[in-house]
């Protein structure tokens, strides 16, 4: 009898989560790696995201938002930041499954959500930088006039 892929992922959750977390933390800059608060925050949210992959009734938006907020402020290319979901896909595909992998559709959906969230955070960061530049320019002009 074929077991559902959700059950296979749930049975291997701890091992998957450990490997996924290690992979994600490895892309962070040196000071943010294992043992840092940033790594701990990401690890916590990855667990929620993994649960959302196997259970569509679980909300993924909050975990995605928190993870992408952290990744958006890092000096990491967007493609590398969002590759975290492709890493999970590879890890799930390595599991001994006796069925098709319909999780791909769910991962694609979550990847698109993560892209939207990541870009929203990046836009916010650049808006803050532009506003700060304008404020500095205004202050410099005020000093020059005085």
trRosetta pair geometry for C-beta under 8 A, 3 or more apart (Angstrom, degrees):
i j d omega theta_ij theta_ji phi_ij phi_ji
2 98 4.9 -148 -129 110 80 108
2 99 4.9 106 178 -71 123 102
3 7 4.8 -103 173 76 108 130
3 8 5.8 124 107 -53 119 91
3 98 6.3 84 32 44 76 110
3 99 7.1 -127 76 -15 48 122
4 7 4.8 96 63 2 83 101
4 8 7.3 -151 98 -4 46 86
4 99 6.7 -32 -130 29 31 165
5 8 5.4 -53 -150 37 41 114
5 9 6.2 41 153 -19 71 103
5 54 8.0 -145 114 -122 78 90
5 92 7.7 56 -180 178 114 115
5 97 5.7 15 -110 -138 88 132
5 99 5.5 -124 -50 75 87 118
5 100 7.6 -78 -41 87 130 49
5 101 6.1 119 -109 -122 157 53
5 102 6.6 175 30 38 141 79
5 103 5.7 -125 125 -29 141 110
6 9 5.9 -57 -150 38 30 108
6 10 6.2 29 153 -18 66 109
6 54 4.4 122 -142 -163 85 96
6 55 7.2 97 -151 -64 127 64
6 103 8.0 151 -74 -75 64 107
7 10 5.6 -54 -144 38 31 112
7 11 6.2 34 156 -22 65 106
8 11 5.8 -53 -148 34 29 112
8 12 6.5 1 159 6 63 112
8 95 5.4 128 150 145 118 138
8 96 7.4 -144 -152 77 128 59
8 97 5.3 155 92 -100 176 84
9 12 6.2 -75 -147 54 28 93
9 13 6.6 66 148 -77 64 72
9 16 6.7 -2 -157 -21 75 166
9 50 7.6 -162 167 178 116 95
9 53 7.1 -110 166 100 161 112
9 54 5.0 -161 85 -84 134 128
9 92 6.1 -11 -99 -127 109 105
9 95 6.9 -131 -84 -24 60 172
9 103 7.2 110 -51 -83 146 151
10 13 5.5 -5 -153 -44 36 113
10 54 6.0 152 -57 166 89 166
12 15 5.1 -59 -173 51 80 111
12 16 5.2 86 124 -29 92 105
12 95 5.7 -164 30 -117 162 123
13 16 5.8 -63 -144 40 24 110
13 17 5.9 22 162 -19 66 112
13 50 6.6 130 -147 134 88 134
13 51 8.0 36 -138 -79 129 74
14 17 5.8 -55 -142 37 26 110
14 18 6.3 27 157 -20 62 107
15 18 5.9 -55 -148 35 28 112
15 19 6.4 22 157 -12 64 108
16 19 6.1 -64 -150 41 28 105
16 20 5.9 24 157 -18 67 113
16 50 6.6 145 112 -146 119 141
16 88 7.7 61 177 -143 108 81
16 91 5.5 124 -142 142 85 128
16 92 7.0 40 -132 -79 133 68
16 95 7.7 -20 -79 -66 116 121
17 20 5.7 -55 -138 40 28 110
17 21 6.0 30 161 -21 64 108
17 43 8.0 86 168 -164 98 80
17 46 6.4 140 -148 117 84 108
17 47 5.7 34 -137 -96 137 77
17 50 5.7 -104 -88 -3 93 167
18 21 6.0 -54 -144 36 24 110
18 22 6.5 25 156 -18 60 107
19 22 5.8 -55 -150 36 30 112
19 23 6.4 30 153 -19 64 107
19 91 5.6 157 100 -126 128 134
20 23 5.7 -57 -151 36 31 112
20 24 6.3 25 155 -16 67 108
20 46 5.8 178 115 176 118 136
20 50 7.0 155 48 -76 163 125
20 84 7.7 80 -175 -174 94 88
20 87 6.3 133 -134 117 75 110
20 88 5.5 31 -120 -93 127 82
20 91 5.9 -100 -71 6 90 167
21 24 5.9 -58 -144 39 30 107
21 25 6.0 25 160 -15 67 111
21 39 7.9 89 178 -179 98 87
21 42 7.2 141 -140 113 83 94
21 43 4.6 43 -137 -117 130 89
21 46 5.5 176 -84 63 82 157
22 25 6.0 -57 -139 41 26 107
22 26 6.2 35 156 -30 61 108
22 34 8.0 6 -123 -82 70 112
23 26 5.7 -55 -153 26 27 117
23 27 7.5 24 153 -20 59 99
23 84 7.4 146 110 -131 104 72
23 87 4.7 174 130 -177 149 148
23 91 7.9 -141 -5 -53 151 128
24 27 6.3 -56 -165 25 36 107
24 28 7.7 43 143 -28 62 98
24 42 5.9 -154 124 152 129 133
24 46 6.4 -169 17 -82 158 142
24 84 4.9 42 -106 -126 104 117
24 87 7.0 -173 -63 65 75 155
25 28 5.7 -42 -163 13 47 118
25 32 7.9 -150 -157 125 74 81
25 33 5.8 96 161 -152 95 61
25 34 5.7 83 147 -69 144 65
25 39 4.6 49 -125 -134 118 108
25 42 6.6 161 -79 80 79 136
25 43 7.2 2 -57 -62 120 96
26 33 7.2 42 -105 -131 35 105
27 76 6.1 70 153 -134 103 144
27 80 5.8 177 -159 159 132 108
27 81 7.4 172 132 -95 141 45
27 83 7.7 153 -87 64 160 110
27 84 7.6 -120 24 -74 147 92
28 32 3.9 -105 160 97 125 113
28 33 5.6 174 80 -81 107 57
28 36 7.9 -136 125 48 151 138
28 38 6.7 155 -149 113 152 127
28 39 6.7 -135 30 -80 160 89
28 42 7.8 -158 -56 -4 136 160
28 74 6.4 -102 -132 -128 72 149
28 76 7.5 -69 -110 -55 40 138
29 32 5.2 71 61 18 74 108
29 33 7.6 -118 100 -40 36 83
29 74 6.4 -173 -10 -156 102 103
29 75 6.4 51 -59 48 130 97
29 76 7.6 -138 -40 -55 84 96
30 33 5.9 -37 -156 -12 33 117
31 36 6.9 90 146 -88 57 148
32 36 5.2 -119 -153 65 40 161
32 38 4.6 -36 -154 69 100 143
32 39 6.4 146 160 -45 68 88
32 74 7.1 -87 25 -111 168 118
33 36 6.4 100 61 -2 31 116
33 39 6.3 38 167 -66 24 138
34 39 5.7 179 -111 174 26 170
35 39 6.5 41 37 55 27 141
35 40 8.0 3 -171 -45 16 98
36 39 4.6 98 56 6 81 101
36 40 7.0 -144 97 -4 44 87
37 40 5.5 -54 -147 38 35 113
37 41 6.3 37 153 -22 67 104
38 41 5.8 -53 -149 35 30 111
38 42 6.4 28 154 -16 64 106
38 70 6.0 145 -158 -157 96 126
39 42 5.8 -55 -147 38 31 110
39 43 6.2 35 153 -23 65 107
40 43 5.6 -52 -145 34 31 114
40 44 6.5 34 155 -21 63 104
41 44 5.9 -54 -152 32 30 112
41 45 6.6 20 155 -10 64 108
41 66 7.1 -128 164 163 104 115
41 70 6.4 161 100 -77 123 148
42 45 5.9 -63 -150 42 33 105
42 46 6.2 39 154 -28 68 105
42 67 6.0 84 -132 -122 79 84
42 70 5.9 -128 -75 84 98 161
43 46 5.7 -50 -146 28 30 115
43 47 7.1 36 154 -23 59 98
44 47 6.2 -54 -167 23 32 112
44 48 7.4 24 146 -9 62 103
45 48 5.6 -53 -156 37 45 111
45 49 6.2 43 149 -20 72 106
45 63 4.5 152 -170 -151 89 82
45 66 4.8 -155 -101 88 148 123
45 67 4.9 -167 114 -58 141 93
46 49 5.4 -55 -145 40 35 113
46 50 6.2 40 155 -23 68 103
46 63 7.6 146 -72 -175 18 122
46 67 7.1 96 -67 -94 68 133
46 84 8.0 -109 -109 171 110 129
47 50 5.8 -51 -147 33 29 111
47 51 6.6 29 153 -17 62 105
48 51 5.7 -54 -151 36 33 112
48 52 6.4 33 151 -20 65 106
48 58 7.5 -158 -172 159 75 126
48 60 7.6 156 136 -123 89 55
48 62 7.3 -54 139 85 150 97
48 63 4.0 -167 94 -80 116 136
49 52 5.5 -53 -148 36 35 113
49 53 6.8 45 149 -30 64 96
49 60 5.9 73 -126 -145 67 94
49 63 4.3 -163 -60 130 84 142
49 64 6.7 111 -105 -63 114 67
49 67 6.9 -3 -46 -23 145 147
49 110 7.2 115 -164 -167 101 143
50 53 5.6 -43 -155 19 36 116
50 54 7.2 16 155 -3 63 103
50 88 7.2 -158 -100 -138 86 133
51 54 6.3 -68 -157 44 34 98
51 55 5.9 -23 165 31 73 112
51 58 5.3 -67 125 118 97 173
52 55 6.5 -78 -123 65 28 74
52 56 7.7 63 -173 -112 64 28
52 58 4.5 -129 -98 97 67 107
52 59 6.7 -56 -108 102 124 22
52 60 3.6 139 160 -80 160 96
52 63 6.6 -164 -4 35 140 139
52 110 7.2 126 111 -99 116 132
53 60 7.8 86 -53 -97 54 133
53 88 7.1 -149 -76 153 162 142
53 92 8.0 -129 145 -72 147 148
53 103 6.1 41 169 -155 103 110
53 106 5.5 122 -154 125 65 130
53 107 6.5 23 -133 -75 112 77
53 110 6.8 -55 -92 -22 82 157
54 103 7.5 -24 -89 -109 61 116
55 58 4.5 67 94 -4 106 110
56 106 7.0 -121 -84 -116 92 120
59 62 5.9 55 122 6 116 101
59 63 7.9 148 115 2 74 93
60 63 5.7 -66 -162 47 54 108
60 64 5.5 53 145 -25 84 111
60 110 5.7 -77 151 -116 158 106
60 113 6.8 96 104 90 115 158
61 64 5.7 -59 -144 40 28 111
61 65 6.1 30 158 -23 65 108
61 113 6.7 -107 -103 -178 69 135
61 117 7.8 164 -157 -75 69 134
62 65 5.7 -53 -146 34 28 112
62 66 6.5 24 157 -15 63 106
63 66 5.9 -57 -148 38 30 107
63 67 6.2 24 158 -15 66 109
64 67 6.0 -59 -144 40 28 107
64 68 5.9 17 163 -10 66 113
64 110 6.7 -156 -85 -165 129 86
64 113 5.3 -7 178 122 172 110
64 114 5.0 -124 -154 -89 111 73
64 117 5.2 147 136 8 101 162
65 68 6.2 -61 -140 43 23 102
65 69 6.1 31 158 -27 62 108
65 117 5.2 -131 -99 -150 58 135
66 69 5.7 -52 -146 29 27 114
66 70 6.8 24 156 -14 61 103
67 70 6.0 -60 -159 36 32 107
67 71 6.2 21 152 -11 68 112
67 84 7.4 -124 166 78 136 160
67 114 7.4 -35 85 -130 116 109
68 71 5.5 -56 -138 45 37 109
68 72 5.8 47 159 -34 69 105
68 81 7.6 89 -131 153 68 121
68 114 5.6 172 -68 -160 125 74
68 117 4.2 122 55 113 158 108
68 118 4.2 -116 -158 -76 120 69
68 121 5.7 171 131 5 94 141
69 72 5.9 -49 -143 26 25 115
69 73 7.3 14 160 -11 56 104
69 117 7.7 -69 -45 159 70 105
69 121 5.1 -169 -108 -112 56 145
70 73 6.7 -71 -163 35 29 100
70 74 7.1 31 147 -28 64 109
71 74 5.6 -54 -155 22 41 118
71 76 6.5 -69 -166 61 82 130
71 81 4.1 125 170 -156 126 116
71 82 7.7 136 133 -58 155 55
71 84 7.8 -120 -84 -14 151 135
71 118 6.5 -40 87 -119 114 106
72 81 7.4 96 -72 -171 44 162
72 118 5.5 174 -78 -154 102 66
72 121 3.6 174 10 110 174 124
72 122 5.0 -135 -155 -61 111 70
72 125 6.4 -173 144 -22 108 135
73 121 7.6 -85 -40 156 76 119
73 125 6.5 172 -96 -96 73 139
74 81 7.0 154 63 -96 117 116
76 80 5.1 -113 173 85 100 117
76 81 5.0 123 106 -64 118 92
77 80 4.7 85 64 10 86 103
77 81 6.9 -153 94 -9 43 88
78 81 5.4 -56 -144 36 34 114
78 82 6.1 13 166 -4 70 110
78 118 6.4 123 -142 145 100 138
78 122 7.5 -26 -89 -63 117 153
79 82 6.5 -65 -142 46 24 96
79 83 6.3 43 152 -44 60 104
80 83 5.4 -42 -148 11 32 122
81 84 7.1 -34 165 -14 41 104
81 118 6.4 139 114 -136 131 140
82 85 6.7 -25 174 17 67 103
82 111 6.7 91 175 -156 108 85
82 114 5.7 146 -132 119 97 120
82 115 6.0 38 -124 -83 152 75
82 118 6.1 -83 -72 -27 109 164
83 86 4.9 -53 -162 40 65 115
83 87 6.2 75 138 -29 80 94
84 87 5.5 -46 -152 27 36 117
84 88 6.9 39 149 -18 63 99
84 114 8.0 -140 59 -171 105 161
85 88 5.5 -44 -153 32 40 114
85 89 6.7 48 146 -24 64 99
85 107 5.6 154 172 -169 108 95
85 110 6.0 179 -128 102 140 106
85 111 4.6 -160 85 -86 157 91
85 114 6.3 -177 -32 16 135 156
86 89 5.3 -43 -151 29 40 118
86 90 6.7 43 151 -18 64 100
86 111 7.6 57 -50 -102 76 134
87 90 5.8 -55 -156 35 33 111
87 91 6.5 31 149 -18 65 107
88 91 5.6 -56 -148 38 35 112
88 92 6.2 32 156 -18 69 105
88 107 6.7 -170 90 -122 112 125
89 92 6.0 -57 -148 37 29 108
89 93 6.3 27 155 -19 64 109
89 103 7.7 176 -119 112 73 107
89 104 6.8 64 -135 -109 116 73
89 107 5.3 114 -79 170 103 170
90 93 5.7 -57 -145 37 30 111
90 94 6.7 35 154 -25 63 103
91 94 5.8 -53 -156 26 32 114
91 95 7.6 46 146 -34 59 91
92 95 5.7 -37 -167 5 44 116
92 101 7.1 124 125 -145 113 121
92 103 5.9 -83 148 87 159 154
93 97 8.0 -75 -140 13 38 129
93 101 6.5 -6 -98 -102 80 160
97 101 6.7 89 99 -78 164 87
101 104 5.5 74 119 -25 99 100
102 105 5.9 -26 -179 19 70 111
102 106 7.3 67 132 -10 73 100
103 106 5.2 -56 -157 42 53 114
103 107 5.9 53 146 -22 79 103
104 107 5.7 -55 -144 39 31 110
104 108 6.3 34 155 -21 65 104
105 108 5.8 -54 -149 34 30 112
105 109 6.5 32 152 -19 63 106
106 109 5.6 -54 -151 36 32 114
106 110 6.3 27 153 -14 66 108
107 110 5.6 -55 -143 42 33 109
107 111 6.1 40 154 -26 66 104
108 111 5.5 -49 -144 32 31 115
108 112 6.6 31 155 -17 62 102
109 112 6.0 -56 -155 34 29 109
109 113 6.6 28 149 -15 63 106
110 113 5.4 -52 -147 38 37 114
110 114 6.2 40 152 -22 67 104
111 114 5.5 -52 -146 36 31 113
111 115 6.4 37 152 -23 64 102
112 115 5.6 -47 -147 30 33 114
112 116 6.6 34 154 -17 63 102
113 116 5.8 -54 -152 36 33 111
113 117 6.3 28 153 -15 66 109
114 117 5.7 -57 -145 41 32 111
114 118 5.9 36 156 -23 67 108
115 118 5.7 -54 -143 36 28 112
115 119 6.3 24 159 -15 63 108
116 119 6.1 -60 -149 39 26 107
116 120 6.4 30 153 -23 63 107
117 120 5.6 -53 -149 32 31 114
117 121 6.6 27 154 -15 64 105
118 121 5.9 -60 -154 38 30 108
118 122 6.3 28 151 -18 66 108
119 122 5.5 -52 -142 38 35 112
119 123 6.2 39 156 -22 66 103
120 123 5.8 -53 -149 34 28 112
120 124 6.6 31 151 -20 61 105
121 124 5.6 -51 -150 34 34 114
121 125 6.5 37 151 -21 65 103
122 125 5.6 -51 -150 33 34 113
122 126 6.5 27 155 -13 66 105
123 126 5.9 -57 -147 41 31 106
123 127 6.2 35 153 -23 65 107
124 127 5.6 -54 -146 35 30 113
124 128 6.5 33 154 -20 63 104
125 128 5.8 -55 -154 34 30 112
125 129 6.6 29 149 -18 64 106
126 129 5.4 -51 -147 36 38 114
126 130 6.3 39 154 -19 68 103
127 130 5.7 -52 -146 37 32 110
127 131 6.2 32 155 -18 65 107
128 131 5.8 -55 -145 39 29 111
128 132 6.2 30 155 -20 64 108
129 132 5.7 -55 -147 37 29 112
129 133 6.4 31 153 -19 63 106
130 133 5.6 -54 -149 36 32 113
130 134 6.4 30 154 -17 65 105
131 134 5.7 -55 -148 37 31 111
131 135 6.3 33 153 -20 65 106
132 135 5.6 -53 -146 36 31 113
132 136 6.4 33 154 -19 64 105
133 136 5.8 -54 -148 36 31 111
133 137 6.3 31 154 -19 64 106
134 137 5.6 -53 -146 37 32 112
134 138 6.3 34 154 -20 65 106
135 138 5.7 -53 -147 36 30 112
135 139 6.4 29 154 -18 64 106
136 139 5.7 -55 -147 38 31 110
136 140 6.3 32 154 -20 65 106
137 140 5.7 -53 -146 35 31 111
137 141 6.4 31 154 -18 64 105
138 141 5.8 -55 -149 36 30 110
138 142 6.4 32 152 -20 64 105
139 142 5.6 -51 -148 34 33 113
139 143 6.5 32 153 -18 65 104
140 143 5.8 -54 -150 37 32 110
140 144 6.3 32 152 -21 65 107
141 144 5.6 -54 -145 36 32 112
141 145 6.4 31 156 -19 65 106
142 145 5.9 -57 -149 36 30 110
142 146 6.6 32 153 -25 62 107
143 146 5.8 -55 -150 29 33 113
